[in-house]
Amino acid sequence: MEKNVGTKERYVRIGLGVVAGLAAFKMRKSKIASGLLVSAAASAIKSGVSQYCPMKAKLGIGAGEESMDSPRLASSPNHEYSTQSGAI
């Protein structure tokens, strides 16, 4: 499994997961809202700890260390600004 969550994003995900977990604890009377928050908290913490996000993998988004002139982006067949298209 290739890591697709960067270091800064990792800490943000873990922090948001903890905050969502605390909010779920505060909202114990509303079982639906509490359950959704617990689920979101668990997902955020898991993706932060493992540094892998399945949604980002499905969308083809990397860890954010790549620049816009990376060879992977320039060689994309659907890239609109490709110099090989011949159209001006």
FIKE-704211 format. One record per residue: z, x, y of N, C-alpha, C, CB in turn; residue number from 0; residue in three letters. Coordinates in steps of 0.2 Angstrom, whole numbers, plus 5000, padded with zeros to 4 digits. Glycine has a CB too. Layout:
BEGIN
Z_X_Y_Z_X_Y_Z_X_Y_Z_X_Y_NUM_ALA
...
//
This chain:
BEGIN
5000_5004_4994_5000_5000_5000_5000_5004_5006_5006_4995_5000_0_MET
4995_5004_5010_4994_5008_5016_4998_5005_5022_4987_5008_5018_1_GLU
5002_5009_5026_5006_5007_5031_5001_5005_5037_5011_5012_5034_2_LYS
5003_4999_5040_4999_4996_5045_5003_4994_5051_4994_4991_5043_3_ASN
5010_4996_5051_5014_4994_5057_5017_5001_5059_5020_4990_5054_4_VAL
5016_5002_5066_5018_5009_5069_5025_5009_5070_5014_5009_5075_5_GLY
5028_5015_5072_5035_5016_5073_5038_5011_5078_5036_5023_5075_6_THR
5035_5011_5084_5038_5006_5089_5038_4999_5087_5034_5007_5096_7_LYS
5032_4997_5084_5032_4990_5082_5037_4989_5076_5024_4989_5079_8_GLU
5038_4994_5072_5043_4993_5067_5050_4991_5070_5044_5000_5063_9_ARG
5052_4995_5075_5059_4994_5078_5059_4987_5081_5060_4999_5083_10_TYR
5053_4985_5084_5053_4978_5088_5053_4973_5082_5046_4977_5092_11_VAL
5050_4973_5077_5050_4968_5071_5057_4968_5069_5045_4970_5066_12_ARG
5060_4973_5067_5067_4973_5065_5072_4970_5070_5070_4980_5063_13_ILE
5071_4972_5076_5075_4969_5081_5074_4961_5082_5074_4972_5088_14_GLY
5068_4959_5082_5067_4952_5082_5069_4948_5076_5059_4951_5083_15_LEU
5069_4951_5071_5071_4948_5064_5079_4947_5065_5070_4953_5059_16_GLY
5082_4952_5067_5089_4951_5068_5091_4946_5073_5093_4958_5070_17_VAL
5088_4946_5079_5089_4941_5084_5087_4934_5081_5084_4942_5090_18_VAL
5082_4933_5077_5080_4927_5074_5085_4925_5069_5073_4927_5071_19_ALA
5088_4929_5065_5093_4928_5060_5100_4925_5064_5095_4934_5056_20_GLY
5101_4929_5069_5107_4926_5073_5106_4919_5076_5109_4931_5079_21_LEU
5100_4918_5078_5099_4912_5081_5099_4906_5076_5092_4911_5084_22_ALA
5097_4908_5070_5097_4903_5064_5104_4902_5062_5093_4906_5058_23_ALA
5108_4907_5063_5116_4906_5061_5119_4901_5066_5119_4913_5061_24_PHE
5117_4902_5073_5119_4898_5078_5117_4890_5077_5117_4900_5085_25_LYS
5111_4889_5074_5108_4883_5074_5109_4880_5067_5100_4883_5075_26_MET
5115_4881_5064_5116_4878_5057_5116_4871_5056_5123_4881_5055_27_ARG
5117_4867_5061_5117_4860_5061_5110_4857_5060_5120_4857_5067_28_LYS
5105_4860_5063_5098_4858_5062_5095_4862_5056_5094_4859_5068_29_SER
5095_4859_5050_5093_4863_5044_5085_4865_5044_5094_4858_5038_30_LYS
5081_4861_5047_5074_4863_5047_5073_4869_5052_5070_4857_5050_31_ILE
5076_4869_5058_5075_4874_5063_5078_4880_5060_5078_4872_5070_32_ALA
5084_4880_5057_5088_4885_5054_5084_4888_5049_5095_4883_5052_33_SER
5081_4884_5044_5077_4887_5039_5071_4891_5041_5075_4881_5034_34_GLY
5067_4888_5046_5061_4891_5049_5063_4898_5052_5058_4887_5054_35_LEU
5069_4898_5055_5071_4904_5059_5073_4910_5053_5077_4903_5063_36_LEU
5076_4907_5048_5078_4912_5043_5072_4915_5039_5083_4908_5037_37_VAL
5067_4911_5038_5061_4913_5035_5057_4918_5040_5056_4907_5034_38_SER
5057_4917_5046_5054_4921_5051_5058_4928_5052_5053_4918_5058_39_ALA
5064_4927_5051_5068_4933_5052_5067_4938_5046_5076_4931_5052_40_ALA
5067_4935_5040_5066_4938_5034_5059_4942_5034_5067_4934_5028_41_ALA
5054_4938_5036_5048_4941_5036_5047_4947_5041_5043_4935_5038_42_SER
5050_4946_5047_5050_4951_5052_5053_4957_5050_5052_4949_5059_43_ALA
5059_4956_5047_5063_4962_5044_5060_4966_5039_5070_4960_5042_44_ILE
5057_4962_5034_5053_4965_5028_5047_4969_5030_5051_4959_5023_45_LYS
5043_4966_5035_5037_4970_5037_5039_4976_5042_5033_4965_5041_46_SER
5045_4976_5045_5047_4981_5049_5050_4987_5044_5053_4979_5054_47_GLY
5054_4985_5039_5056_4990_5035_5051_4993_5030_5062_4987_5030_48_VAL
5047_4989_5028_5041_4992_5023_5035_4995_5027_5039_4986_5019_49_SER
5035_4994_5034_5029_4996_5038_5023_4993_5035_5029_5003_5038_50_GLN
5023_4987_5032_5017_4984_5030_5017_4977_5032_5016_4985_5023_51_TYR
5012_4974_5035_5011_4967_5037_5005_4964_5034_5011_4966_5045_52_CYS
5006_4960_5029_5000_4957_5026_4995_4953_5030_5002_4952_5020_53_PRO
4998_4950_5036_4993_4947_5040_4989_4952_5044_4997_4942_5045_54_MET
4992_4957_5046_4988_4962_5049_4983_4965_5045_4992_4968_5052_55_LYS
4984_4966_5038_4980_4969_5033_4974_4964_5032_4983_4970_5027_56_ALA
4975_4957_5032_4970_4952_5031_4965_4952_5037_4973_4945_5030_57_LYS
4968_4953_5043_4964_4953_5049_4960_4960_5051_4968_4952_5055_58_LEU
4962_4965_5047_4959_4972_5048_4962_4976_5053_4952_4971_5048_59_GLY
4968_4974_5055_4971_4978_5061_4975_4983_5058_4976_4973_5065_60_ILE
4975_4989_5061_4979_4995_5059_4985_4996_5063_4975_5001_5060_61_GLY
4988_5002_5063_4995_5003_5066_4994_5004_5073_4998_5009_5062_62_ALA
4988_5004_5076_4988_5005_5083_4987_5012_5085_4994_5002_5086_63_GLY
4987_5017_5081_4986_5024_5083_4979_5025_5084_4989_5028_5077_64_GLU
4974_5021_5082_4967_5022_5083_4965_5021_5090_4963_5018_5078_65_GLU
4960_5025_5093_4958_5023_5100_4951_5019_5099_4956_5030_5103_66_SER
4949_5017_5104_4943_5013_5104_4937_5017_5102_4942_5010_5111_67_MET
4937_5023_5103_4931_5027_5101_4932_5030_5094_4929_5033_5105_68_ASP
4936_5027_5090_4937_5029_5083_4930_5028_5079_4943_5026_5080_69_SER
4929_5032_5074_4922_5031_5070_4922_5025_5066_4922_5037_5066_70_PRO
4928_5022_5064_4928_5016_5061_4926_5010_5065_4935_5015_5058_71_ARG
4928_5010_5071_4926_5005_5076_4918_5005_5078_4930_5004_5082_72_LEU
4916_5011_5079_4909_5013_5081_4904_5011_5076_4909_5020_5084_73_ALA
4906_5012_5069_4901_5011_5064_4901_5004_5061_4903_5016_5058_74_SER
4905_4999_5064_4906_4993_5062_4899_4989_5063_4911_4989_5066_75_SER
4896_4986_5058_4890_4983_5059_4889_4977_5064_4887_4980_5052_76_PRO
4895_4974_5065_4895_4968_5070_4897_4971_5077_4900_4963_5068_77_ASN
4897_4977_5078_4899_4980_5085_4894_4978_5090_4901_4988_5084_78_HIS
4896_4975_5095_4891_4972_5100_4888_4978_5104_4894_4967_5105_79_GLU
4892_4983_5106_4890_4989_5110_4887_4995_5106_4895_4991_5114_80_TYR
4885_4994_5100_4882_4999_5097_4875_5002_5100_4880_4997_5089_81_SER
4875_5008_5100_4869_5011_5103_4863_5011_5099_4870_5019_5105_82_THR
4864_5009_5092_4858_5009_5088_4854_5002_5088_4861_5010_5081_83_GLN
4856_4998_5091_4853_4991_5091_4846_4991_5095_4858_4986_5095_84_SER
4845_4995_5099_4839_4996_5103_4838_4991_5108_4833_4995_5098_85_GLY
4842_4986_5109_4842_4980_5114_4846_4983_5120_4844_4974_5111_86_ALA
4843_4981_5126_4846_4983_5132_4848_4977_5136_4841_4987_5136_87_ILE
//
